[in-house]
Amino acid sequence: MADNDRERRSRTAGGVLVAATVAAGLMAGTFYVFACAVMPALARSDDRVYVAVMRDVNEVIENPVFLLGFMGALVLAGLAGWQSRRVPGRWWVLAGATAYALAFLVTVAGNVPLNDALARPGDPAALRERFEDPWVAWNTVRAVLSTVATGCLAAGLLVRGRGRHGSANR
């Protein structure tokens, strides 16, 4: 009975780790697209268009699907870190959870306040001047951290899988 319970908990923990890895990867991809395509394309536009489009993006991105990935990655990575505390690969999982938590904090403390400031009325040139460079820099930081998180969580999955298969063959 104890072995069945342990096996069920292990499968659940593995599923949480897979979900955390996927969610962190989705967020890394989102931030990567902003870094490689959205922001460089907007950089070509005039101030009025730049501000209008970023305001629209900031409004529409606050949707259940985005928030599920953004918040879900944080919760799932933290839970995966807790569940992995006694299994092979735990340091990878804990590193991934920490990296994603840092990406989350960068977003909340860096990007969101800039988005809020951009939403206020004002001269488009002045708004853009205060927004563009810091927002792009913070986005790069969160893209790197989310990518590191995804890689670490994936490494945790690999080590965990090897550990499970290795112990099954003994």
C-alpha positions in Angstrom: 0.0 0.0 0.0 2.8 2.4 0.9 4.5 1.7 -2.4 1.3 2.5 -4.3 0.9 5.7 -2.4 4.5 6.7 -3.0 4.2 5.8 -6.8 1.0 7.9 -7.1 2.6 10.9 -5.3 5.7 10.5 -7.6 3.5 10.5 -10.7 1.6 13.6 -9.5 4.9 15.4 -8.8 6.2 14.4 -12.2 3.0 15.8 -13.8 3.4 19.1 -11.9 7.0 19.3 -13.0 6.0 18.8 -16.6 3.3 21.4 -16.3 5.8 23.9 -14.7 8.3 23.3 -17.5 5.7 23.9 -20.2 4.3 27.0 -18.5 7.8 28.5 -18.0 8.6 27.7 -21.6 5.4 29.4 -22.8 6.4 32.5 -20.8 10.0 32.4 -22.1 8.6 32.2 -25.6 6.2 35.2 -25.0 9.1 37.4 -23.7 11.4 36.2 -26.5 8.8 37.2 -29.2 8.6 40.7 -27.6 12.4 40.9 -27.6 12.9 39.6 -31.2 9.9 40.9 -33.1 7.4 43.1 -31.3 9.7 45.7 -29.8 12.0 45.9 -32.8 9.0 46.4 -35.1 7.5 49.0 -32.8 10.9 50.8 -32.7 10.3 51.7 -36.4 7.1 53.5 -35.7 6.4 57.1 -34.7 5.8 58.0 -31.1 2.0 58.2 -31.4 1.7 54.8 -33.0 4.3 53.3 -30.6 2.3 54.5 -27.5 -1.1 53.5 -28.9 0.1 50.0 -29.9 1.8 49.3 -26.5 -1.3 50.5 -24.7 -3.4 48.1 -26.7 -0.9 45.2 -26.1 -0.9 45.9 -22.4 -4.6 45.9 -22.3 -5.3 42.8 -24.3 -2.5 40.7 -22.7 -4.3 40.9 -19.4 -6.5 37.9 -20.3 -7.1 34.5 -18.6 -4.9 32.5 -21.0 -1.8 34.8 -20.4 -2.5 35.1 -16.7 -2.9 31.3 -16.4 0.6 30.8 -17.9 2.2 33.7 -16.1 0.8 32.9 -12.6 0.6 29.2 -13.3 4.3 28.9 -14.0 5.1 30.6 -10.7 2.8 28.4 -8.6 3.6 25.2 -10.5 7.4 25.8 -10.4 7.2 26.5 -6.6 5.1 23.4 -6.0 7.5 21.3 -8.2 10.4 22.6 -6.1 8.7 21.6 -2.9 7.7 18.1 -4.3 11.2 17.5 -5.6 13.0 18.3 -2.4 13.9 14.6 -1.8 14.4 13.3 -5.3 17.1 13.2 -8.0 17.3 16.5 -9.9 16.0 18.6 -7.0 18.7 21.3 -7.4 17.7 21.7 -11.0 14.1 22.1 -10.1 14.8 24.5 -7.3 17.0 26.5 -9.6 14.3 26.6 -12.2 11.7 27.7 -9.6 14.0 30.4 -8.4 14.8 31.7 -11.9 11.1 31.9 -12.7 10.3 33.6 -9.4 12.9 36.2 -10.3 11.4 36.6 -13.8 8.0 37.1 -12.2 9.4 39.7 -9.8 11.1 41.6 -12.7 7.8 41.7 -14.5 5.9 42.9 -11.5 8.5 45.4 -10.3 9.9 46.5 -13.7 7.6 46.0 -16.6 4.2 46.5 -15.0 5.0 50.0 -13.4 6.3 51.1 -16.8 3.1 49.8 -18.5 1.0 51.7 -15.9 3.0 54.9 -16.5 2.5 54.5 -20.3 -1.3 54.2 -19.8 -1.5 57.7 -18.3 -2.3 60.6 -20.6 0.7 62.6 -21.9 2.8 63.6 -24.8 3.6 60.5 -26.8 7.2 61.4 -27.3 7.8 62.0 -23.6 5.9 58.8 -22.7 8.0 56.8 -25.1 11.2 58.3 -24.0 10.6 57.2 -20.4 9.2 53.8 -21.4 11.0 52.2 -24.3 14.6 51.6 -23.2 13.9 50.5 -19.6 11.0 48.3 -20.7 13.1 46.5 -23.4 15.9 46.0 -20.9 13.6 44.5 -18.2 11.9 42.3 -20.9 15.3 41.0 -21.9 16.1 40.1 -18.3 12.8 38.3 -17.8 13.2 36.5 -21.1 16.6 35.2 -20.1 15.4 34.2 -16.6 12.4 32.4 -18.0 14.6 30.6 -20.5 17.0 29.6 -17.7 14.0 28.5 -15.6 12.7 26.3 -18.5 16.1 24.8 -19.0 16.6 24.0 -15.4 13.1 22.5 -15.0 13.7 20.4 -18.1 17.0 19.2 -16.7 15.2 18.3 -13.4 12.8 16.2 -15.5 15.6 14.4 -17.2 17.5 13.7 -14.0 14.3 12.6 -12.3 13.4 10.3 -15.2 16.9 8.7 -15.1 16.6 8.2 -11.4 13.2 6.5 -11.7 14.3 4.3 -14.5 17.6 3.5 -12.8 15.9 2.5 -9.6 13.3 0.4 -11.4 16.1 -1.7 -13.0 17.9 -2.5 -9.8 
